Amino acid sequence: MKKKLFSAPAKKSNFPSLFKTSLYAMIMLTTQSLATIILCARSIWPDFEYEQIIANANLNTSNIDLLTFSPEIKYYILGSTILYLILISILSNRNMLKLSGIFVLIFIWHLRIIPYYYYKNSNTDLYEKYYQVPQITAKDFPKHKRNLMLIYLESVEANFQDKELYEKNLLPKLTELTKSNPHFDNYNILYGTNYTKAALVSGLCGIPYITPSTKLATIHNHLKNLTCISDILNNNGYETWFAKSADHNFAYTDLFYLSHGYKNVIDSFKLTQNLSKDAIKKNKSSYGGLSDKLLFSHILNLFQTEQIHEPFLFTMFTVDTHVPGTVLPYNCPQLFGDVRDNILCSDKVVTDFINEFKQTPYWKNTSIVILGDHPMFKPLKVHSDKEYKRSIFNVFLNTPQELKINPEKAYTTLDLAPSYLEILGINLPEKSFGLGRSIFSTIPSLITHQDYNLATAVRQKSKVYQDFSKTTAPRFIPYQFGTEINNNNIKTYVEYTDTVLEKVFINGLGLRLERLPNKDLEMELTFVAMLSTSPRLTIKLNQEELDEIELEKKSGPQTIKIIIPKESLTSPDINLEFINNNFRSIVSQSINIQKFTLKEIQ
């Protein structure tokens, strides 16, 4: 048999090889993307910790243009894309896999997850040795109670006053206040105090803020057993106010202040009630908030019309200077074309407010503390080789003359809590509150302790700290079969509630049945839930999952019926949990119950 001279060779399939190459390319794309994201995040926030990622997990980004928010992102995306195309064209499968491993290591290293879990699993006796909360009662207050106003300036540092660094003193009007009023220069940044929620907690309670897990029960109980100065003032006749134009759900800030004595709240809803859509749009500010001018004008009106009752604790936060993605409010002049304009504008807005407040009858009996909540996440670009210390701006106005001032005394945010109490003339024998030591006293801050590393200890696990969030036994309210629970009477049956537009949102019911049922029970539930892309409602009975319902993607009430077998109940006390799968905030995890009934099936 003759051989054909030009016979075609047998075809061999390359599919396994192509599949393997594609798989490795996908692995490298995934790991390179993770490395790019973490390097980009690290360039925007050089000092962020893994724990802050947990704290920021519920940030509402729906109204934030990420490329405007942080222009660097587009360069990282472009650079990463070009690098990826080059790498897949020159690397073998083996080298793609090796490089993927390197990308994973970069991600893990810069995420700082290893030190987070290291400290989380090491113990400290810091609280057993140094934590103090004196039992402050009515007799410890002066005869005439003073008012306290706390004005937290977003990311405002003391060095912003140095014109050598920034071509101009960015805080000219606030600087004038420091010339005749107490201020302290030796600030020390500390883990658990270096972002807004942490600054609030540490300043009011004298402890660092350690972020809870994202479980509903954990979030609701987090630091619930902690005593803060807002609790003390609220329990002793103070009217308490909390004002902030940015998202109060962020990092569950609202849950904290509502569980620690704040009764009156000013938020974006209150600020925009009587504004047109154009006015709201015009007042947009950084980080999804509204302009500081709008916030301070609203607050000033409350004082000028004498709607605030004395004594009071008034806590407010600015937002115009929040970075990255800073938005220059419409009422602010542009001089530099960067965040320095926001700082200059904030300086004017705050001092204008102070000058107007001084004309009200409240001024004589009110002490005001103006301070940066934390240093900026990324240092501002400086225009000089001059060395400088990063410290929060602070000035104390209208404080009692007998307080001792040492501007060079070392302090942390933890030391503010006892300082606030001293400003109010409250008897504080050891000048201590929590882990804080008053900056007006001769007692040194724990940050200067020679035999104790406070910076390490605040990151470690403590039983005392865990007890601040110890879960309390659920409350069971007597319930008769067939009784209807609705938006009007539901607060009688629940421990935690959030009210939005007069609708009460809850995450569970604790019911004490009149008796154990003789038959299976039918639960009928009509509710409204905030919807996500794939909305589901999980229902638990005594910590065990009872059912999971796929919700309709439509607004308005939905009704479901669920059977509860009588065999599943061994006690008349039942705990029902309703968990919406949308986890951005406590409110969106909860539901608004319009009708609930539980009855025996006939």
FIDOTI-638832 format. One record per residue (C-alpha): x, y, z; residue in one letter. Coordinates in steps of 0.5 Angstrom, whole numbers, plus 500, padded with zeros to 3 digits. Layout:
# residues N
XYZa/...
//
This chain:
# residues 602
500500500m/503507498k/504512503k/501519501k/506524500l/502530503f/497527508s/495531514a/497530521p/492527526a/489533530k/491533537k/486537542s/489543545n/483544550f/486542556p/492546555s/488552554l/483551560f/489550564k/492557562t/485560562s/484558569l/491560571y/490567568a/483568572m/487566578i/492571577m/487577575l/483575581t/489576586t/492582582q/485585583s/486584590l/493587591a/491593587t/485594591i/489594598i/495598595l/490603592c/486603599a/493604603r/495610599s/488613600i/488611608w/496610610p/494608617d/488604616f/487597620e/483591618y/478593624e/476599620q/474595614i/469592619i/467599621a/466601614n/463595611a/456598612n/458605608l/452607603n/456608597t/450609593s/451617593n/458617592i/462617585d/468613587l/472616581l/471623584t/471620591f/478618590s/481620583p/487615585e/483610583i/483611576k/490610575y/491604579y/485601575i/489603568l/496601571g/493594573s/490593567t/496594563i/500590567l/496584567y/496584559l/503584559i/504579564l/499574561i/503575554s/510573557i/509569563l/508561563s/503558567n/507556573r/510563573n/503566573m/501561579l/507564583k/506571582l/499570584s/502567591g/506574591i/499578590f/496574595v/501575600l/501583598i/494583600f/494579606i/500584609w/497590607h/490588610l/494587617r/489582618i/495578622i/496583627p/489584628y/488576630y/494576634y/492581638y/485579638k/487572641n/492575646s/490578653n/491584657t/490586664d/489593662l/482594665y/483590671e/489595673k/487602670y/479602668y/475607673q/468609673v/466613679p/459613682q/457620680i/451622683t/447628684a/451630690k/457631685d/454636681f/455643683p/449647685k/448651678h/450645673k/454648667r/452646660n/457643655l/458643648m/462639644l/464641637i/468635633y/472638627l/472632621e/480631621s/482638623v/490638625e/493643629a/499643624n/494646619f/495653623q/502653620d/503657614k/510655612e/507648611l/501650607y/502657604e/497660609k/494659616n/488654614l/485656621l/486663622p/480665626k/480658631l/488660632t/485667635e/481663640l/487659642t/491665644k/486667650s/483660651n/486653654p/489648648h/493642649f/499641644d/502634646n/496629643y/498622642n/494618636i/492611639l/489605636y/481605637g/481612637t/483614630n/476615626y/470618627t/466613631k/472611635a/473618637a/466619639l/466613644v/473614647s/472621648g/465620652l/467613655c/474613656g/476607652i/478605645p/473603640y/473595638i/469594632t/464588634p/462582629s/457584624t/451579627k/445583629l/445581637a/452583637t/451589634i/445591638h/449589645n/456592643h/458596649l/451597652k/453596659n/458601658l/458607662t/459614659c/459621661i/453622656s/449617660d/451620667i/449627664l/442624662n/441621668n/442627672n/437632668g/441634662y/438635655e/442631650t/443633643w/447629637f/448633631a/451630624k/449631617s/452625614a/450618615d/448616622h/448609620n/455609618f/459604623a/452604627y/454611630t/446612631d/445605635l/451607640f/449614642y/441612642l/443607647s/448612651h/443617653g/442622647y/435623646k/435629641n/437628634v/439632628i/440629622d/440630614s/432628615f/431634620k/436639616l/432638609t/425638612q/423645609n/428645603l/427644596s/430639592k/435644589d/437647596a/438640598i/443639592k/446646593k/448644600n/451637598k/458636602s/463631603s/462624604y/455624603g/453629608g/450636608l/454643608s/457645615d/453652614k/447648614l/448644620l/450650624f/445655622s/440650624h/443649631i/444656632l/436657630n/435653636l/439657641f/437663638q/429661639t/431658646e/428651644q/434648648i/433647655h/439647660e/443644663p/445641656f/450636653l/450638645f/455634641t/456636633m/460633628f/462637622t/463634615v/466639610d/473637611t/472629610h/477626605v/478623600p/473626595g/472632599t/466637596v/467644597l/460647599p/457652595y/458658600n/466657600c/471661596p/476657592q/483659593l/487653593f/483648589g/484643594d/482641601v/485647604r/479651601d/475646605n/479647612i/479655611l/471655610c/470650616s/474655620d/470661618k/463657619v/465654626v/468661629t/462665626d/457660630f/461661636i/461669635n/453668634e/452663640f/456668645k/450673643q/445668646t/443667654p/446660654y/453663653w/455665660k/453658663n/456654657t/463651656s/465649649i/470644646v/472645639i/477639637l/479635631g/476628632d/482625629h/488627624p/487626617m/487619614f/493621609k/497627611p/496633607l/501635602k/506640605v/510646602h/516646606s/521641609d/520643616k/519637621e/512637625y/508633629k/501631627r/496633633s/488634633i/486642633f/483643640n/481649644v/477650650f/472656651l/469659657n/472653662t/472654670p/478659672q/481654677e/482649672l/490648671k/493648664i/499645662n/499645654p/505640654e/502635658k/501628654a/494626652y/490621648t/483622646t/481617652l/483623657d/478627654l/472624658a/474626665p/476632662s/469634660y/467632667l/472637670e/470642666i/463641668l/465642676g/463635677i/467632683n/472627681l/476625686p/482621682e/481625676k/480619672s/474616668f/475609664g/482609662l/482617661g/486621666r/484629666s/488633662i/487639667f/490634673s/497633675t/496625674i/499623668p/496620662s/497612661l/500613655i/506616659t/506610663h/513607664q/512600665d/505599661y/505599653n/498602652l/499602645a/499595645t/494593651a/488597648v/489592642r/489586646q/483582649k/480583655s/474580659k/472587662v/471590655y/467584653q/463585659d/461592656f/457588651s/455582655k/448579652t/443580657t/437575658a/431577652p/425580655r/419576654f/412580654i/406576656p/402575649y/395572648q/394568642f/390572637g/393579639t/395583634e/401587634i/402593629n/406599628n/402603634n/403598640n/410594638i/414598642k/411594648t/413588645y/421589643v/427592646e/430595640y/427599635t/429604630d/424609628t/424612620v/419616618l/414614623e/415607622k/418603627v/423598625f/425592629i/429585629n/425581634g/419579639l/420576645g/413573647l/411570653r/405565651l/399564656e/401557655r/404552651l/400550645p/395544644n/396545637k/401547631d/401555631l/400559625e/404566625m/401571620e/406577619l/405583614t/411587614f/415592610v/423591609a/428595605m/430591599l/437589596s/438585590t/436579592s/432580598p/431575603r/428574610l/431569615t/426568621i/429565627k/425561633l/429561639n/436562636q/434556631e/432558623e/425557622l/424559615d/428563610e/423567605i/425570598e/422577598l/418580592e/422586589k/417591590k/415596595s/410596600g/408591605p/408583604q/404578608t/407571609i/404565614k/409560617i/407554621i/410553628i/410546630p/408545637k/413540638e/418545637s/416549643l/418547650t/417553654s/412559653p/417564652d/419564645i/424569642n/423571634l/428574630e/427577623f/433578619i/433582613n/439580608n/440587607n/446588612f/448596610r/445598617s/441596623i/435599620v/435595613s/437589617q/430590621s/423590618i/417594620n/411590622i/404592620q/401586623k/403580627f/398575630t/400568633l/394563634k/393556634e/391552628i/383550629q/
//
